């Protein structure tokens, strides 16, 4: 089947099922994931997750993250990483990682597979969290700020450890391990420094009275209205490429690159036009393809051990929700917000599948564990919007929460 035919079937199915999901009070992405499951090997096996579709899904992830970054405030996300916020984000990573390590020992895995188990359970899928928060109109709440701050820290830590493991030579000594940790940490510091210096440069320019908001207008006058969209895309892509070059996922860099594009850098009408263009492409076309693509990865017939799958899924769900709830309590969130944070952090999605795929390609894990980890990533992504709807007060109560804790 050609890619265009596959895209046509995915979009039609995703739109129909998303509409049905919303009609019965569920988030649209639930229907979009279900479309992928039905079209994939678990049900009708009409479409497979080809490399071409994977490329479209990657583009969708980029635009989803870009759109969310434009709507959020870098200062608020950074503020969530100070004091109690930093402790809360570390807890959101440490507890699931420890549970993953315990599960690995229960299943009799060696140290390497056990470590990968911890990484996959501790991670959070930023695009899935953004999609749900956007769908429920919660993107500008303190719940969203802490969710995404925690997700970024979790993913950075997981990818940092992944980089260390990949860089390890076959002959492992304390010297080689420490060297790998040192150089991976240097790369992380280089990325953080690049974001900080870019933001500092913008702040200094504003304090000196430089009319930054006029730059987009000058670019529009020089190259035309469509040029602004391309230039902002290039700016965000630069951070994504830099992040990827350092060994981290491009999602991390793209998210921070989009956060740097603050509202006051644009004239209000121009900023709204930019958001509208991105949302039209993302929400109207690419986002349904991405969430359906996640569903396509689901293959119930690849399960080798039901006990292993059940243990991994149960441990991952309970540990992440508890860690998020505890983080929310530390931050002084309401009970509803704390449960919302735990449930939101529970979705692994594409990020967990990326780590599992890398581990399989490097032969750190086998096909059986890989299938179980993929099922865990898909299952947690599917149940996240369902569990979120069960929170007392629902999204309407959470949407009234202040951005400031």
ChimeraX attribute file (.defattr): number of C-alpha atoms within 10 A of each C-alpha:
attribute: neighborCount
match mode: 1-to-1
recipient: residues
	/A:1	8
	/A:2	9
	/A:3	14
	/A:4	11
	/A:5	11
	/A:6	18
	/A:7	17
	/A:8	13
	/A:9	18
	/A:10	24
	/A:11	22
	/A:12	14
	/A:13	22
	/A:14	26
	/A:15	21
	/A:16	15
	/A:17	20
	/A:18	22
	/A:19	18
	/A:20	16
	/A:21	18
	/A:22	14
	/A:23	11
	/A:24	8
	/A:25	11
	/A:26	19
	/A:27	25
	/A:28	25
	/A:29	28
	/A:30	25
	/A:31	26
	/A:32	31
	/A:33	26
	/A:34	23
	/A:35	29
	/A:36	33
	/A:37	25
	/A:38	19
	/A:39	22
	/A:40	23
	/A:41	21
	/A:42	17
	/A:43	14
	/A:44	10
	/A:45	14
	/A:46	14
	/A:47	23
	/A:48	16
	/A:49	19
	/A:50	12
	/A:51	10
	/A:52	12
	/A:53	19
	/A:54	15
	/A:55	12
	/A:56	18
	/A:57	23
	/A:58	17
	/A:59	16
	/A:60	23
	/A:61	26
	/A:62	24
	/A:63	26
	/A:64	27
	/A:65	26
	/A:66	28
	/A:67	24
	/A:68	22
	/A:69	23
	/A:70	22
	/A:71	17
	/A:72	21
	/A:73	19
	/A:74	20
	/A:75	11
	/A:76	17
	/A:77	21
	/A:78	14
	/A:79	16
	/A:80	24
	/A:81	19
	/A:82	12
	/A:83	10
	/A:84	15
	/A:85	21
	/A:86	20
	/A:87	16
	/A:88	26
	/A:89	26
	/A:90	18
	/A:91	21
	/A:92	33
	/A:93	28
	/A:94	19
	/A:95	20
	/A:96	29
	/A:97	26
	/A:98	18
	/A:99	21
	/A:100	26
	/A:101	21
	/A:102	17
	/A:103	20
	/A:104	23
	/A:105	15
	/A:106	12
	/A:107	13
	/A:108	11
	/A:109	15
	/A:110	11
	/A:111	12
	/A:112	13
	/A:113	19
	/A:114	21
	/A:115	20
	/A:116	25
	/A:117	30
	/A:118	24
	/A:119	27
	/A:120	26
	/A:121	31
	/A:122	31
	/A:123	33
	/A:124	33
	/A:125	25
	/A:126	29
	/A:127	29
	/A:128	28
	/A:129	26
	/A:130	22
	/A:131	23
	/A:132	22
	/A:133	24
	/A:134	18
	/A:135	16
	/A:136	20
	/A:137	15
	/A:138	20
	/A:139	24
	/A:140	19
	/A:141	21
	/A:142	23
	/A:143	26
	/A:144	25
	/A:145	25
	/A:146	29
	/A:147	30
	/A:148	27
	/A:149	24
	/A:150	31
	/A:151	27
	/A:152	22
	/A:153	20
	/A:154	25
	/A:155	26
	/A:156	17
	/A:157	20
	/A:158	26
	/A:159	22
	/A:160	20
	/A:161	19
	/A:162	20
	/A:163	19
	/A:164	21
	/A:165	18
	/A:166	15
	/A:167	16
	/A:168	16
	/A:169	11
	/A:170	7
	/A:171	7
	/A:172	9
	/A:173	11
	/A:174	8
	/A:175	9
	/A:176	16
	/A:177	16
	/A:178	13
	/A:179	15
	/A:180	20
	/A:181	18
	/A:182	12
	/A:183	14
	/A:184	22
	/A:185	17
	/A:186	13
	/A:187	17
	/A:188	19
	/A:189	11
	/A:190	15
	/A:191	18
	/A:192	14
	/A:193	12
	/A:194	14
	/A:195	17
	/A:196	12
	/A:197	11
	/A:198	12
	/A:199	18
	/A:200	12
	/A:201	12
	/A:202	16
	/A:203	13
	/A:204	11
	/A:205	13
	/A:206	15
	/A:207	10
	/A:208	8
	/A:209	9
	/A:210	13
	/A:211	13
	/A:212	15
	/A:213	17
	/A:214	13
	/A:215	15
	/A:216	21
	/A:217	17
	/A:218	12
	/A:219	15
	/A:220	16
	/A:221	12
	/A:222	10
	/A:223	11
	/A:224	11
	/A:225	16
	/A:226	12
	/A:227	15
	/A:228	22
	/A:229	16
	/A:230	10
	/A:231	13
	/A:232	17
	/A:233	18
	/A:234	13
	/A:235	15
	/A:236	24
	/A:237	21
	/A:238	16
	/A:239	23
	/A:240	23
	/A:241	18
	/A:242	19
	/A:243	23
	/A:244	16
	/A:245	12
	/A:246	17
	/A:247	18
	/A:248	25
	/A:249	20
	/A:250	21
	/A:251	28
	/A:252	25
	/A:253	24
	/A:254	28
	/A:255	27
	/A:256	22
	/A:257	27
	/A:258	27
	/A:259	25
	/A:260	23
	/A:261	23
	/A:262	18
	/A:263	17
	/A:264	12
	/A:265	18
	/A:266	19
	/A:267	16
	/A:268	12
	/A:269	9
	/A:270	18
	/A:271	19
	/A:272	13
	/A:273	15
	/A:274	19
	/A:275	17
	/A:276	13
	/A:277	14
	/A:278	19
	/A:279	19
	/A:280	11
	/A:281	14
	/A:282	23
	/A:283	17
	/A:284	13
	/A:285	15
	/A:286	24
	/A:287	27
	/A:288	27
	/A:289	33
	/A:290	30
	/A:291	31
	/A:292	29
	/A:293	29
	/A:294	27
	/A:295	30
	/A:296	28
	/A:297	22
	/A:298	25
	/A:299	17
	/A:300	14
	/A:301	9
	/A:302	15
	/A:303	17
	/A:304	14
	/A:305	12
	/A:306	10
	/A:307	11
	/A:308	19
	/A:309	20
	/A:310	14
	/A:311	17
	/A:312	23
	/A:313	20
	/A:314	13
	/A:315	18
	/A:316	29
	/A:317	22
	/A:318	15
	/A:319	25
	/A:320	30
	/A:321	23
	/A:322	21
	/A:323	28
	/A:324	31
	/A:325	26
	/A:326	20
	/A:327	28
	/A:328	28
	/A:329	16
	/A:330	14
	/A:331	19
	/A:332	13
	/A:333	19
	/A:334	15
	/A:335	14
	/A:336	18
	/A:337	27
	/A:338	25
	/A:339	26
	/A:340	29
	/A:341	30
	/A:342	26
	/A:343	29
	/A:344	32
	/A:345	33
	/A:346	35
	/A:347	33
	/A:348	31
	/A:349	27
	/A:350	26
	/A:351	23
	/A:352	24
	/A:353	23
	/A:354	14
	/A:355	23
	/A:356	26
	/A:357	19
	/A:358	15
	/A:359	20
	/A:360	16
	/A:361	11
	/A:362	11
	/A:363	10
	/A:364	16
	/A:365	21
	/A:366	14
	/A:367	14
	/A:368	14
	/A:369	20
	/A:370	22
	/A:371	25
	/A:372	24
	/A:373	26
	/A:374	25
	/A:375	25
	/A:376	29
	/A:377	30
	/A:378	24
	/A:379	19
	/A:380	23
	/A:381	30
	/A:382	24
	/A:383	15
	/A:384	24
	/A:385	25
	/A:386	15
	/A:387	15
	/A:388	22
	/A:389	16
	/A:390	12
	/A:391	18
	/A:392	14
	/A:393	11
	/A:394	15
	/A:395	19
	/A:396	11
	/A:397	12
	/A:398	21
	/A:399	20
	/A:400	10
	/A:401	17
	/A:402	11
	/A:403	15
	/A:404	11
	/A:405	13
